[in-house]
Amino acid sequence: MADKKKAYYKISTLEKGLQVIELLAKNKSLSVSETAELLGQNRSASHRFLATLAELGYVLKDSRSRYRLSLKLFELGNQIDDIDGIRSITRPFMRELSATYGETVNLGRLEGNDIITIDTVPGTEVIKFDSKIGDRSPVHTLAMGKAILSFRSDAEQDAYIETAEFKVLTEKTIVSKADFKAELKKIRDRGYAVDDEEWCLGLRCVSIPVFNNDPPSYAISVSGPASRMTPEKIEILKGELLLISRTLAGQFNR
């Protein structure tokens, strides 16, 4: 069988450089030898990649000759679609929700077929689930993902359904394409989404999209243990979130 031809546009050195960045993000810090082993290439080549990234400001080298990511990627990320501006407007509402109900409040952004957490306010309860900025999860498993996608066009929804890998994270994860499409319609009609232990058993979440533009790219969610996130509490939070959604839409559309 003939070998697959590489795509004509692919730049292998750029691809390797980005792989180094991803490895550093996953492993926190690496030596040249460790990087070479993980990349499956020689030590000299790995050193050149790391030294170049360090010269460009993406990587820092410590006293033990180990490399780690700098904050340059974080700074660049904040410039995408005015993420910092979105956070500054939504954070007061997130803090108030967390203080009032004791649960963790997240702000997520749609990125391809995933939701990335870009801001979080930890809950005040002893038992809680705390997210981390940069966490990435499939759209179909999260209330935030469903809330955003439900207000996207039919074409975008169909594209997601056809291209996404419907991973099973729990026994409650929606994996039927028909069921997921029906779920999106239900969410759009009522204005909010619920994750009923679909991402993690024992965790429930309720979310609304943030209408900073049309269609939305962001969503706010409130999540907590299923023992506290009862149907009654979700009903209360749903009302609070819908009010916040309308208030934020008014601020963004001034």
FENGITA-V858168 format. One record per residue. N is the residue number from 1. RES is the residue in three letters. PSI is psi in whole degrees, 0 to 359 (NA if undefined). Layout:
BEGIN
N	RES	PSI
N	RES	PSI
END
This chain:
BEGIN
1	MET	134
2	ALA	144
3	ASP	147
4	LYS	135
5	LYS	141
6	LYS	145
7	ALA	135
8	TYR	335
9	TYR	351
10	LYS	128
11	ILE	107
12	SER	324
13	THR	322
14	LEU	318
15	GLU	315
16	LYS	319
17	GLY	318
18	LEU	326
19	GLN	323
20	VAL	315
21	ILE	316
22	GLU	322
23	LEU	319
24	LEU	322
25	ALA	323
26	LYS	323
27	ASN	0
28	LYS	305
29	SER	150
30	LEU	149
31	SER	172
32	VAL	317
33	SER	318
34	GLU	320
35	THR	317
36	ALA	317
37	GLU	316
38	LEU	328
39	LEU	342
40	GLY	38
41	GLN	175
42	ASN	163
43	ARG	322
44	SER	316
45	ALA	318
46	SER	321
47	HIS	321
48	ARG	319
49	PHE	313
50	LEU	318
51	ALA	321
52	THR	314
53	LEU	325
54	ALA	318
55	GLU	326
56	LEU	354
57	GLY	7
58	TYR	342
59	VAL	146
60	LEU	145
61	LYS	128
62	ASP	184
63	SER	343
64	ARG	13
65	SER	36
66	ARG	147
67	TYR	143
68	ARG	162
69	LEU	144
70	SER	186
71	LEU	8
72	LYS	320
73	LEU	323
74	PHE	318
75	GLU	318
76	LEU	319
77	GLY	324
78	ASN	343
79	GLN	351
80	ILE	119
81	ASP	33
82	ASP	49
83	ILE	319
84	ASP	322
85	GLY	320
86	ILE	315
87	ARG	319
88	SER	329
89	ILE	321
90	THR	336
91	ARG	318
92	PRO	322
93	PHE	322
94	MET	318
95	ARG	318
96	GLU	318
97	LEU	314
98	SER	317
99	ALA	323
100	THR	318
101	TYR	353
102	GLY	5
103	GLU	164
104	THR	135
105	VAL	129
106	ASN	153
107	LEU	124
108	GLY	157
109	ARG	138
110	LEU	127
111	GLU	99
112	GLY	236
113	ASN	15
114	ASP	163
115	ILE	131
116	ILE	129
117	THR	122
118	ILE	350
119	ASP	151
120	THR	143
121	VAL	112
122	PRO	149
123	GLY	164
124	THR	353
125	GLU	157
126	VAL	313
127	ILE	118
128	LYS	168
129	PHE	117
130	ASP	125
131	SER	165
132	LYS	141
133	ILE	131
134	GLY	349
135	ASP	140
136	ARG	131
137	SER	154
138	PRO	141
139	VAL	316
140	HIS	349
141	THR	350
142	LEU	145
143	ALA	321
144	MET	317
145	GLY	316
146	LYS	323
147	ALA	317
148	ILE	310
149	LEU	330
150	SER	335
151	PHE	11
152	ARG	168
153	SER	161
154	ASP	323
155	ALA	318
156	GLU	321
157	GLN	315
158	ASP	323
159	ALA	318
160	TYR	312
161	ILE	325
162	GLU	330
163	THR	338
164	ALA	148
165	GLU	112
166	PHE	79
167	LYS	143
168	VAL	108
169	LEU	327
170	THR	174
171	GLU	348
172	LYS	358
173	THR	134
174	ILE	119
175	VAL	349
176	SER	126
177	LYS	321
178	ALA	318
179	ASP	322
180	PHE	318
181	LYS	318
182	ALA	323
183	GLU	318
184	LEU	320
185	LYS	318
186	LYS	319
187	ILE	316
188	ARG	321
189	ASP	323
190	ARG	341
191	GLY	358
192	TYR	162
193	ALA	152
194	VAL	137
195	ASP	105
196	ASP	76
197	GLU	27
198	GLU	333
199	TRP	323
200	CYS	129
201	LEU	135
202	GLY	0
203	LEU	129
204	ARG	155
205	CYS	145
206	VAL	141
207	SER	153
208	ILE	149
209	PRO	155
210	VAL	114
211	PHE	65
212	ASN	339
213	ASN	178
214	ASP	116
215	PRO	165
216	PRO	151
217	SER	352
218	TYR	159
219	ALA	152
220	ILE	139
221	SER	155
222	VAL	126
223	SER	151
224	GLY	175
225	PRO	143
226	ALA	332
227	SER	333
228	ARG	327
229	MET	66
230	THR	164
231	PRO	325
232	GLU	317
233	LYS	321
234	ILE	322
235	GLU	318
236	ILE	313
237	LEU	323
238	LYS	315
239	GLY	317
240	GLU	315
241	LEU	321
242	LEU	323
243	LEU	317
244	ILE	319
245	SER	316
246	ARG	320
247	THR	315
248	LEU	320
249	ALA	320
250	GLY	321
251	GLN	318
252	PHE	333
253	ASN	16
254	ARG	NA
END
